[in-house]
Amino acid sequence: MEIFQYAFMQKAFVVGIMLAVIIPCIGIVVVLKRLSMIGDALSHTSLAGIAAGLIMGVNPVLGAILLCIIAAFGIEFIRKKIPKYSEMSIAIIMSAGIGLAGVLSGFVKNTANFNSFLFGSIVAISDFEMYLVAGISFFVLLAFIFLYKELFYVSMDERSARLAGIPVNTVNFIFTILTAITVSIAARTVGALIVSSLMVVPVACGMQFGKSYKQTVIYSIISAVIFTVVGLFVSYYRELKPGGTIVLVGVMTLLFIILTKRIMGKSLS
Amino acid sequence: MENIIEVSDLGFAYNSESILKEINFLIKSGDFVSLTGSNGAGKSTLIKLILGELSPKTGTIKVLGANPKEFKKWYKVGYVPQNGLQSISTFPASAEEIVQANLFSQIGLLRFPKKEHRMKTQKALELVGMSKYSRELIGNLSGGQQQRILLARGLVNEPEILILDEPTTGVDDSTVESFYKLIKELNLKSGITIFMVTHDINRTTKYVSRTFCLEKGTIVELSKDEILHELAHKHKHPIINGKGDEN
């Protein structure tokens, strides 16, 4: 196939599929903890890290990871300080992140490079970034597998999880770091503005079919991989932006599934 | 008989507002105790103190002989949370997964469940009459069935005491009675001590061995005769007569 003759497209598929495997792993916990907006807050904050990285001449993905981790802990810190209005913590950090990104972007010399992070640039990934994504994906996947039952219980009921002996604070701490680094590397590929969609949409699809938590996780990963592969194909042959195309393929599929289920449900009843 | 929960001269306040004062009671092994009281009487605060989430301002609490803050063997305490149905009814998990989650202390950190853990899960589901629904998505079950799954989760570690916080909230009326019967059966056959927070004193009185009433921060134990008298004459304790705030 013509599409696979190009090294940049080969890299795009490898990186895209790796991310499609780990993003729903984080996404399912985020969705079940009713924290869907956290992906948005972190991805917007990652822009400030990207800008800082570009200004200082270090890899922008590393800058994004660092700032995302700080932002994630900032959210946890504020949430504990104002527990009755905990959702405010996400809005505060998101505003601070956007504000900082806006100010720092004024100092970035190569604005085209900075703008590529807004909607992603999966086809312009360097070898270093590909290896970084591979390493981080491996680490996140391993952590998710080993913390599978702990994350499951903590997402369902923190109090009962604590009584069962799960070190809830430690699990939440590790999950915060996993979320921050996943969002940072995903921002490079699908773009900071749409990363949270990729975190939520495949999980929403998985939840339409899953008869258990395990099945929901597996279906969410399969959905994300399909959206990524189809999105890359469509974007290549139709000359569209890959990040946005991947997300739109996901959203359209979700709408199709929901409508089909509704129509079939009505015809059965 | 072993002391399961001992509360002595317990006092608690949020900032300067006193919530509980001079609370004294003892729950012994094999008891089936219900705790009632109107909203804001301090029932949830008392549960949080027993579970070690809050520290008493005065007095002491002992759960299985230990201070809850230092207690490590929480697997000996089964817990069915208030509004548990709200959190699990939309959760994409099977009945089996929900019950097995509570076996964490036996499975261990960063380890995977084995055959023995799956068997224990099945046993707990059998105990509440839900074994044939083990692979069913929790959201596909009725409110009463979901509550039985939460009960199985509380029982899976074969605890010495089961704490139920308003367990029939959100459960349809027709299945509430059979739920109480099941708890009573567990209490009698397995000897599990039961501590149940409830508004439903009308129906629970015939099942429980002791009833505590929490009012204005203090606790009183009511005899069955007192409860029946109150139910018949409808005065003194509004909560007994069903005039207390419903959740």
HADDOCK unambig.tbl for C-alpha pairs under 7 A between the chains (distance, minus, plus):
assign (segid A and resid 146 and name CA) (segid B and resid 110 and name CA) 4.91 0.50 0.50
assign (segid A and resid 146 and name CA) (segid B and resid 111 and name CA) 6.89 0.50 0.50
assign (segid A and resid 147 and name CA) (segid B and resid 110 and name CA) 5.88 0.50 0.50
assign (segid A and resid 149 and name CA) (segid B and resid 101 and name CA) 6.62 0.50 0.50
assign (segid A and resid 153 and name CA) (segid B and resid 101 and name CA) 6.04 0.50 0.50
assign (segid A and resid 156 and name CA) (segid B and resid 87 and name CA) 6.66 0.50 0.50
assign (segid A and resid 156 and name CA) (segid B and resid 88 and name CA) 6.78 0.50 0.50
assign (segid A and resid 163 and name CA) (segid B and resid 74 and name CA) 5.43 0.50 0.50
assign (segid A and resid 163 and name CA) (segid B and resid 75 and name CA) 6.98 0.50 0.50
assign (segid A and resid 164 and name CA) (segid B and resid 74 and name CA) 6.33 0.50 0.50
assign (segid A and resid 164 and name CA) (segid B and resid 75 and name CA) 5.79 0.50 0.50
assign (segid A and resid 164 and name CA) (segid B and resid 102 and name CA) 5.63 0.50 0.50
assign (segid A and resid 164 and name CA) (segid B and resid 104 and name CA) 6.01 0.50 0.50
assign (segid A and resid 164 and name CA) (segid B and resid 105 and name CA) 6.23 0.50 0.50
assign (segid A and resid 165 and name CA) (segid B and resid 74 and name CA) 6.95 0.50 0.50
assign (segid A and resid 165 and name CA) (segid B and resid 104 and name CA) 6.71 0.50 0.50
assign (segid A and resid 165 and name CA) (segid B and resid 105 and name CA) 5.80 0.50 0.50
assign (segid A and resid 166 and name CA) (segid B and resid 104 and name CA) 6.97 0.50 0.50
assign (segid A and resid 207 and name CA) (segid B and resid 92 and name CA) 6.64 0.50 0.50
assign (segid A and resid 211 and name CA) (segid B and resid 93 and name CA) 6.84 0.50 0.50
assign (segid A and resid 211 and name CA) (segid B and resid 94 and name CA) 6.60 0.50 0.50
assign (segid A and resid 211 and name CA) (segid B and resid 136 and name CA) 6.92 0.50 0.50
assign (segid A and resid 211 and name CA) (segid B and resid 137 and name CA) 5.24 0.50 0.50
assign (segid A and resid 212 and name CA) (segid B and resid 92 and name CA) 5.74 0.50 0.50
assign (segid A and resid 212 and name CA) (segid B and resid 93 and name CA) 4.16 0.50 0.50
assign (segid A and resid 212 and name CA) (segid B and resid 94 and name CA) 4.64 0.50 0.50
assign (segid A and resid 212 and name CA) (segid B and resid 137 and name CA) 5.91 0.50 0.50
assign (segid A and resid 213 and name CA) (segid B and resid 92 and name CA) 5.33 0.50 0.50
assign (segid A and resid 213 and name CA) (segid B and resid 93 and name CA) 4.34 0.50 0.50
assign (segid A and resid 213 and name CA) (segid B and resid 94 and name CA) 6.82 0.50 0.50
assign (segid A and resid 216 and name CA) (segid B and resid 92 and name CA) 6.98 0.50 0.50
